[in-house]
Amino acid sequence: MNTKPLVSFCISTYKRPEILSKQLKLLLQQTHSDFFIVISDNDPESSGKKVIEQINDSRIQYYPNGENIGIIKSFNKSIERSVTEYVVMVTDDDPLQINFLEEIIPLIKNYPGYSMYSGFLINKKSQIEIINKNEFPVFVLDPDKNPSIFWSNCVLRKFDVIKIGMIHDYGSPHLIDHALLTMVGSENGCVIKNAVYSSHFLHDNNYSRSNFDSYFVGCVGFYKILSAYFGSYKNKKIEKVIKKHLKSWFIAISFSLRRFFKEDKNKIKEIDLFSDKILHLDFMKSSRFKYFAKKKIFAVKVFLKLV
């Protein structure tokens, strides 16, 4: 490579060398091959180091944290350690299509100066959409306009990531990606390609299927962070879409977990507990009717074994 790459994939990992290896091998297949991969390893024993040595690719930059500093601080370390103008946040287990950079990099060159260049499924026939910074929060948070948010679909300008304080650590990894993208895109707008390049990969060790208390913490943290950033107590339009986003997220995760643990009565009780706790939050009151209606329907389906 004669010049510095434009983009770094930023990864945090912890004691999952097999999963990390699979992810790195996939990322290295990107059809646009000029990039770095910055890895921050939370394992005090540096279990990821052997993986990097085996793959032996100069584009991979590996940094052991020396201790487990937590996933959010570790991701922020990867951002800090990157030397490129743009970053892509990638978990060690969510797959990314190999044509991602090839399709997104031209957007940066053709539409310079924006904070974010992303793949989103938009409800329009146009393949390219430009969302200005004032319109962006409503676009990205409204589930009717944007049905899915994956940060690995997004190339972010590092300057703007730093400007908004990077990834905010409110004690839970839930919704940190949604908060990050919302704030970064609201700095100087976003250029969107009508496509999705990544999705969540669920497996037995997936964090989202355990640590149920962190859903409540994430819900509160997300609301407070975005309310502070936008001053939503003054901007009723923003406040309304934040609540709508949380309602959609909460209903989706609560019943996704119920379907997965439908045979485990103890887990269902835990899901009930954190769900009730969330519903007692003032800003989540509008979710109650839909939640309890779906819960009744779900109970009938379980009884009839239709779930």
Secondary structure, 3 states (H helix, E strand, C coil): CCCCCCEEEEEEECCCHHHHHHHHHHHCCCCCCCCEEEEEECCCCCCHHHHHHHHCCCCEEEEECCCCCCHHHHHHHHHHHCCCCEEEECCCCCCECCCHHHHHHHHHHHCCCCCEEEEECCCCCCCEEEECCCCHHHHHHCCCCCCCCCHHHEEEEHHHHHHCCCCCCCCCCCCHHHHHHHHHHHHHCEEEEECCCECCCCCCCCHHHCCCHHHHHHHHHHHHHHHHHHCCCCCHHHHHHHHHHHHHHHHHHHHHHHHHCCCCHHHHHHHHHHHHHHHCCHHHHHHHHHHHHHHHHHHHHHHCCCC
